[in-house]
Amino acid sequence: MRRLIRAERGVRERSDLGLQQPDSPFRRPQLNAQHNPTGANWRPDLVRRALAAARTAGSAILLDDAYFGAHDLRRTPTSALRLLLEESPASRWLAVRSLGKQFHCSGWGIGAMTAHPRTLDELVNQWQFHRSFASAIPLQEAMATWLASPESENYLAEQGREYTHKRAVVRELLSSELGYPETITQVGEFAPFARVPLPRARRRGSVTQFRRECLTGTGVLVGVDRWSATSDDEPLCYRLYLGPSLPVLQEALHRMSRAGHGY
């Protein structure tokens, strides 16, 4: 679905889904109900409309749960997969999710796929093995074993509580120490990142330049926000990963404030 993203207004949907256009995004739809990069949660009725439009266009559907399990535990994320199975279980679909963001193991390069058994069999045993090398098999086994243990449930419950607290603290520090109006930062309740516009004094430069200055001057390496870098509709942004411990996040923002990297 085509979305217009503005930091000051969050995510706003277009009324025209473009079903009759030859280049309609529903010819090749990719849905992430926990929106990447803003961390906004799509309403169930919006996801249903997107799925219905994809069916009308005769499309196969890719569900990309990049932020699976990273939500505020007080909120209920919309499950695009559940809605798809309720609405059109016979349609062609594939659901994928990263395990790296949820379990802080991005270097492992592993994730999970869900689909009809025939789809998975053809994808994994024919297409994938003929076109790429199998990777991280011992790490896949280690993760699968751990996910089946009670320890993983305890870990995720504690992580959810920590994310909720860290979002609140980071949102407050961005406002009180770095001077950002709360209306223009995005500390998404369904994402493990905060999305922050570049300081006004550095908006004539680039995100790459700001990241370099921030790293060399403070020791803090902020993340890339490639969406704003390719858009003319919003200011350039960087991202803060909320995975590190709260003292680390606090120290990073204190350093940025002392170095003059506020709004």
Secondary structure, DSSP 4 states (H G I P E B T S, - for coil): --EEEETTTEEEE-S---TTSTT-GGGS-EE-SB-TTT-PBPPHHHHHHHHHHHHHTT--EEEEETTTT-S-TTS----HHHHHHHH-TTS-EEEEEESHHHHT-GGG--EEEE--HHHHHHIIIIIIHHHS----HHHHHHHHHHHTSHHHHHHHHHHHHHHHHHHHHHHHHHHHTT---TTT-EE-TTSSEEEEEPPGGGTTS-HHHHHHHHHHHHS--PEE-HHHHT-SSS--EEEEE--S-HHHHHHHHHHHHHTT---
